[in-house]
Amino acid sequence: MYPFFRLFKDMYFARRAPRIGFFDTHVSYHRCMPWDLDLWMELNNGRTLTLYDLGRIPMAERAGLLAILKRETWGLTIAGSVVRYRRRVRMFDKVKVLSRVAGWDHRFVYIEQSMWKGSECTSHAVYRSAVTDRNGIVTPDRIMAAFELDATSPEMPEWIRLWIAAEDKRPWPPMTDAEA
């Protein structure tokens, strides 16, 4: 089940925290609870992605994106992600999640997130996110106009650009059993 109570708590604090700029880093803290564990008694990989949700959504609130989504009747979705897991998170470990906008292309906004236990990075993710309306994807230039920001993306790191290029070459829809 989605951790709605954790989300409500995080949103309560995000609404009372100082606003951040579109490119600022949002810092959030989370604790690995018993229901977050997998069979090996560590943070489940799927729950890691959920904890990243609990960093991204309050970041969107603090940056003013949620107010714009409401005003414009837009939605928000994830269109892809790449995650690197490196260190275990055990029950009751406290982790810090850093969330920031890395940049955008002609369709998507890319969000970079990392999870830290003390001074050690446990995982790192990049999300391909999209703002949507009833006609499909809202282009980033329209999003930036709503924020009254320049529509030119900052230069993203090379490895993010290479991931974007690899995703553009990936076939969709994927091959079916009949085509194998």
N, C-alpha and C positions, 0 to 999 in steps of 0.2 A: 504494500500500500504506500502511496505517496505520503511523505511526511508533512501533511498540511499544517499541523500544529507548529512544527519547526519553521515552516515558511511564514505563518502568521506572526510568530515571534520575531523573525528576522525582518519582516516588512514593518512591524511596529517600530523597531529601532531604526530602520532605514528612513522612515518618514520623519523621524525626530533628529536624525543626523544632519550635519551640514551638507549642502548640495555639493556635488563634485562636477568638474568639467567633463566634457565628452571623452577626453583622452586620459583622464586621471585614473589612478588605480584604486579600486574598491577593495578594502580588506575586511574579511569576515572570519569568524572563529566558529568552529564546530567540534563536537565531541563524538567519537565513534561509540555508538551505543550497542548493546547486545543484539538488537534487531537489525543492525547494519552488517553483521558478520556473515561469512560464508562457512563452509564445512571445515576450513583450515583455521578458523578462529581469527580471521583478519578481515579488514574492510572489504566487502564484496565489490567487485569491479563495477557492477551496475549501480550500486549505491554510491560509489565514488562519483559517477556521473550525476547522480541526484544531488550530492553535496555541492557539485559545481553549479547545478541549477540554483541552489540556495546562495550562491555567490553572484550569479549573473542577474537574477531577478531583482534583488535589492540594489545592485549596481544600476540597473535600468531605472529604478525609482529615484535614486539619488541624483542621477544625471538628467532627469526630466523626461526620459523616453516614455515612461508609462503614461504620463499626462498627455504627451503628444499622441500616443496610440489611442487613448480615449477620445481626445478631441477630433482626430481624423477618422475614427472608427476603423483603425488598422489593427492587425493581429501580429503576432510574433511567433516564429517557428525556427527550428533547427533543421538545416538542410544537409548537414554532414559534420563529421568530427574525426579527429585523429588524436589518440591518447597514448602516452608513454607512461608505463608504470615502472617504478624503480625501487621503492622501499615499502615495507609492510607498515600498515596502520593497524594496531591492535585495539582490543576493547578498552574503552575509556581514554584512549589517547586523545589529546587535544590537538587539532590541526588548524592552521591558518590558510585561508584561500585568498589568493591575489587574483583579481579579475580586471581586465582592461581591454579596450578596443585596440586592435592591432592595425586596422585599416579596412579598406573595402575595394571591390572591383565594380564592374558595371551591373552586377546582380546582387552580391552578398556583402554583408559586413562580417569581418573576422574578429573573433573574440579569443584572446589568449588567457588561459587560467593555469595556475599552479597551486599545488597543495604542499604545505610545509609542516613538518613535525620538528620543532626546534629549528636548527639551522640546516636541516636536511630536507631536500625536495623529495617527496614521495611519489608524485605524479605530475604530469604536465599535459595540457590539452589545448587544442585549437578548435574552435567551433565555427562553422560556416552558418551564419544566421541570416534569416530573411524576415523582412517586414512584409506583411501581406494586406491586401484589400480584397474586395469581392471580385476583382479582375485578375488576381494573381499576385505576383511579386511587385512590391513598391521599390522602384530603383533608388539606390543610395543617394543620387543627386536630389531626389524629392525629400528624402529623410533629412539630408543636410540643410536643405532650404527650410524645412520645418524647425530645425534647430538654429537657423540663421547663421550657419557655418559655411565656410568655403567648401565647395563640392570636390576639391582635389584631395585624394587620400594621401596621408603620409606614406612614405616608402615603407613597405613591409619587409621584414627580414627575408633573406634569400630562401631559407628553408621553407617558409610559409608560401612564398611565390612558387617554389618547386612542387609543393603539395597541391596547390591550386592547379598547376599545369598537369600534374598526374591525374587529378580528379577529372579534368576536362577531357582526358584521353580514355577514361574508364567507360566501358560500354554500359548503356542503359536502354532498356531493362537488361538485367543480367541474363546469362545463358540459362535455358531451361534444360531439364533432363532429356527432353526430346531432341535438343540441339547438340547434346554432348557426343 
